[in-house]
């Protein structure tokens, strides 16, 4: 079924854009689980990143030799490359939780597991060494980041860090010549249809706006410039109390499927008007571990009949008119906020790009599939737009790389709590928030 145009008396034509999906890297198709552990994904990550850092080392410190951890000599300056491990005093342990269940002490979950006694360790295949000095702040880094360090071994057996080399922003495909026409992409996340906090009118206002059924001719003209919608996770909320392993009564089955049916009705209205990508989130009916696989199309009997409806992976990568987009539903950034610190959430997005890794804390504190020969979360090509869903508030930043890279970073707020969607202009990568309120003054 083909998508319809914006409905208006003047017969406005909706603009089109060329779409290319790049989700193949995140699709689990020919992987065979044979009970493997997670060491192989760390080896694959270290191998790929070390090759890159070795190539950058001569331009960084050409006079210094590159050593392994086992090859360190006391007092001799050198460069070592390895994976960071952060020893955290407050990091939750499943064994502690098991023992505390049988005690009377209440379990208090802190917002952040940082502690002043935390320290960093660097390890490669040959061994591990504790890191010292003030150049490397434990509050900034997390377990799983691969970096190069300049320093020397001390008499205590630690490695005193004098300088740090991160991978930096990856190479970026050239942006097409600036178009003279505006084309907009709308991002929304955290719809949580079916929850107490969800306001159906708010979502209907969003749907009516982007499909061109709201406002005067000028507003409808702007709506006709919207070429794509991205829904970045947590679209529905299903009552967890119903999922207790027991057979469900027909009434409970209806309660379980009602939010998805309601979402499908609204998505059908959108898919009839413009292309949309829906990504799974942590609360959606999808697999828990990253990369999350696309939501099953049978959940959307109405919207899935349109060729404009696409169920995608999380993380999600695609191109529109040769502009590359990369984003997640927020799990990777939310995990970083628990195990490191930053002034703003947008800083975490910048760090993951500079580390060239979407989810460095996977598989340590973030669930992921145990890949054996690759790490799909490595960022090989720098996107033009990097977005993360399900955040507390809207934030954005234009990040410039040392080789001319230009990246628009976007934190997409939870729509059910804020009523905010984010609109990006593909012509100049400028973006703004679009707020839908349902409070009317008398």
ABEGO torsion letter per residue (X at the ends): XBBBBBBBAAGBBBBBBBBBBAAAAABBAABBBAGBBAAAAAAAAAAAAAAAAAAAAAAABAABBBBBAAABBBGBBBBBBBBBBBBBAABBBAAAAAAAAABABBBBBBABABBAABBBBBBBAAEBBBBBEAABBAAABBBGBBBBBBEBBBAAGBBBBABBBBAEBBBBBBBBBBBABBBBBBBBBGAGBGBAABBAAAAAAAAAAAAGABEBAAAAAAAAABABBBBBEGABBBBAAABAGBBBBAAAAAAAAAAAAAAAAAAAAAAAABBBBBBBBAABBBBABOBBBBBBAAABAAAAABAABBBBBOBBBBBBGGBBBBBBAGAAAAAAAAABBBABAAAAAAAAAAAGBABAAOAAABBBBBBAABBAABBABBBABBBBBGBABBBBBBBBBAAGBBBBBBBBBBAAAAGBBBBBBAAAGBBBBBBBBABBBX
